[in-house]
Amino acid sequence: MLDQTVADFSLPATGDQTFTLSACRGSTVVLYFYPKDSTPGCTTEAQQFRDLHPQFVEAGAIVVGVSRDSIRSHENFKAKQELPFALLSDADESLCARFSVIKMKSMYGKQVRGIERSTFVIDGQGVLRREWRALKVPGHAQQVLDFVVQL
């Protein structure tokens, strides 16, 4: 998938919007997939993207978070964490499947299907330029910003 054009997609987004990739042409898109709203790791990750958001905007990037949570859950999470970017609901896992982020994970000793924390950077022409998979949260948003700035 790297260095290939990402097929267009649309998903429901916070703010009663629909996010469509093709509408973002000309801007870099940071698409980050996370397991679940309001969980410790996902909250920390969202806060880091929030805190660096002005620098992403300055670099010409649009940040969007994606999980399988409902729009209602996303709206609560976004409000509570004061997130300045959209959260997309992929309830049917169509985008998750396209980016191959659904994995079997171990939770409390049980195997469960879930989103593997992953981030993708799509350039202004719609080409996938970088991906991070199975990432660790501390410092990740800064790594993504550093990549976006040098794009």
C-alpha positions as CSV (number, residue, x, y, z in Angstrom):
1,M,0.0,0.0,0.0
2,L,2.9,2.4,0.7
3,D,3.5,4.9,-2.2
4,Q,0.1,3.9,-3.7
5,T,-3.0,6.1,-4.1
6,V,-5.6,5.4,-1.3
7,A,-9.0,4.7,-2.7
8,D,-11.6,7.4,-1.8
9,F,-13.8,6.7,1.2
10,S,-16.5,8.5,3.3
11,L,-17.4,7.9,6.9
12,P,-19.7,9.6,9.4
13,A,-17.7,12.1,11.5
14,T,-18.3,14.2,14.6
15,G,-20.1,17.5,14.3
16,D,-22.8,15.9,12.2
17,Q,-20.4,15.7,9.2
18,T,-19.3,13.1,6.7
19,F,-15.5,12.9,6.2
20,T,-14.5,12.2,2.5
21,L,-10.9,11.6,1.7
22,S,-11.1,13.2,-1.8
23,A,-12.4,16.4,-0.2
24,C,-9.0,16.7,1.5
25,R,-6.9,16.9,-1.8
26,G,-4.1,19.4,-1.4
27,S,-3.7,18.6,2.3
28,T,-1.8,15.9,4.1
29,V,-4.1,13.6,6.0
30,V,-3.1,12.0,9.2
31,L,-5.4,9.0,9.7
32,Y,-4.9,7.4,13.1
33,F,-6.8,4.3,14.2
34,Y,-7.3,3.6,17.9
35,P,-9.1,0.8,19.8
36,K,-11.7,2.6,21.9
37,D,-12.9,6.0,23.1
38,S,-12.1,7.0,26.7
39,T,-9.7,4.3,27.4
40,P,-6.3,5.3,29.0
41,G,-4.0,4.7,26.0
42,C,-6.5,6.1,23.5
43,T,-7.1,9.2,25.7
44,T,-3.4,9.9,26.0
45,E,-2.9,9.5,22.2
46,A,-5.8,11.8,21.4
47,Q,-4.4,14.4,23.9
48,Q,-1.0,14.3,22.2
49,F,-2.6,14.9,18.8
50,R,-4.7,17.6,20.3
51,D,-1.7,19.4,21.9
52,L,0.3,19.3,18.6
53,H,-2.7,20.1,16.5
54,P,-1.7,23.8,15.8
55,Q,1.6,22.5,14.4
56,F,-0.1,19.9,12.2
57,V,-2.4,22.7,10.8
58,E,0.6,24.9,10.2
59,A,2.2,22.0,8.3
60,G,-0.9,21.8,6.1
61,A,-2.2,18.5,7.7
62,I,-5.7,17.4,8.6
63,V,-5.8,15.0,11.6
64,V,-8.6,12.5,12.0
65,G,-9.1,9.7,14.5
66,V,-10.9,6.4,13.6
67,S,-12.4,3.7,15.7
68,R,-15.4,1.4,15.7
69,D,-17.2,3.5,18.4
70,S,-20.5,5.2,17.6
71,I,-20.7,8.9,16.7
72,R,-22.4,9.5,20.1
73,S,-19.4,8.0,21.9
74,H,-17.1,10.0,19.7
75,E,-19.0,13.2,20.4
76,N,-18.6,12.6,24.2
77,F,-14.9,11.7,23.9
78,K,-14.2,14.7,21.7
79,A,-16.0,17.1,24.0
80,K,-14.4,15.8,27.2
81,Q,-10.9,15.9,25.7
82,E,-11.5,19.2,23.8
83,L,-10.3,17.6,20.5
84,P,-10.0,20.1,17.7
85,F,-10.2,17.4,15.0
86,A,-12.9,15.0,13.7
87,L,-13.4,11.5,14.9
88,L,-14.7,9.0,12.4
89,S,-17.0,6.1,13.1
90,D,-16.1,2.9,11.3
91,A,-18.8,0.7,12.9
92,D,-18.9,-1.8,10.0
93,E,-15.1,-2.0,10.0
94,S,-14.9,-1.2,6.2
95,L,-12.0,1.3,6.6
96,C,-10.3,-0.9,9.3
97,A,-10.4,-3.8,6.8
98,R,-9.0,-1.7,4.0
99,F,-6.0,-0.7,6.2
100,S,-5.8,-4.2,7.8
101,V,-5.9,-2.8,11.4
102,I,-8.2,-5.5,12.9
103,K,-6.1,-8.0,14.8
104,M,-6.6,-10.7,17.4
105,K,-5.4,-9.2,20.7
106,S,-5.1,-10.6,24.2
107,M,-7.2,-8.8,26.8
108,Y,-7.3,-10.2,30.4
109,G,-6.1,-13.6,29.1
110,K,-8.8,-13.8,26.4
111,Q,-8.4,-13.4,22.6
112,V,-10.5,-10.6,21.3
113,R,-10.8,-8.9,17.9
114,G,-9.8,-5.2,18.0
115,I,-8.1,-2.4,16.3
116,E,-4.3,-2.4,16.4
117,R,-3.2,1.1,17.1
118,S,-1.9,2.4,13.8
119,T,-1.3,5.7,12.0
120,F,-1.2,6.5,8.2
121,V,0.0,9.6,6.5
122,I,-1.6,10.4,3.1
123,D,-0.1,13.2,1.1
124,G,-2.0,16.0,-0.8
125,Q,-2.3,13.8,-3.9
126,G,-3.9,11.0,-2.0
127,V,-0.8,8.8,-1.9
128,L,0.1,6.8,1.3
129,R,3.5,8.0,2.4
130,R,4.0,6.4,5.8
131,E,2.5,4.0,8.2
132,W,3.1,3.0,11.8
133,R,1.6,-0.2,13.1
134,A,1.4,-1.7,16.6
135,L,2.8,1.6,17.9
136,K,3.4,2.8,21.4
137,V,1.6,6.0,22.4
138,P,4.4,8.0,24.2
139,G,6.0,10.3,21.7
140,H,4.1,8.9,18.7
141,A,2.2,12.1,17.7
142,Q,5.5,14.0,17.7
143,Q,7.0,11.3,15.4
144,V,4.1,11.8,13.0
145,L,4.4,15.6,13.1
146,D,8.1,15.3,12.4
147,F,7.4,13.2,9.3
148,V,4.6,15.5,8.1
149,V,6.8,18.6,8.4
150,Q,9.5,17.1,6.2
151,L,7.0,15.8,3.6
